[in-house]
Amino acid sequence: LTVGLVGIIIGTIFIIKGLRKSNAAERRGPL
């Protein structure tokens, strides 16, 4: 169970980082 929770936390962190990077790329792109 602990390993699963850690995996979920790491997954959410990677997803958040990916969203932030995609948003930054979209903002920098058109401008």
C-alpha positions as CSV (number, residue, x, y, z in Angstrom):
1,L,0.0,0.0,0.0
2,T,2.8,2.4,0.9
3,V,4.5,1.8,-2.4
4,G,1.2,2.5,-4.3
5,L,0.7,5.7,-2.4
6,V,4.2,6.9,-3.2
7,G,3.7,6.0,-6.8
8,I,0.5,8.0,-6.9
9,I,2.2,11.0,-5.3
10,I,5.1,10.8,-7.7
11,G,2.7,10.5,-10.6
12,T,0.7,13.5,-9.6
13,I,3.9,15.6,-9.2
14,F,5.0,14.6,-12.7
15,I,1.6,15.5,-14.1
16,I,1.6,18.9,-12.4
17,K,5.1,19.6,-13.7
18,G,4.0,18.5,-17.2
19,L,1.0,20.8,-17.0
20,R,3.2,23.7,-15.9
21,K,5.7,23.1,-18.7
22,S,2.9,22.8,-21.3
23,N,1.3,26.1,-20.1
24,A,4.7,27.9,-20.1
25,A,5.4,26.6,-23.7
26,E,1.9,27.7,-24.8
27,R,2.4,31.2,-23.3
28,R,5.9,31.6,-24.8
29,G,4.9,30.2,-28.2
30,P,2.3,32.7,-29.5
31,L,4.1,35.6,-27.9
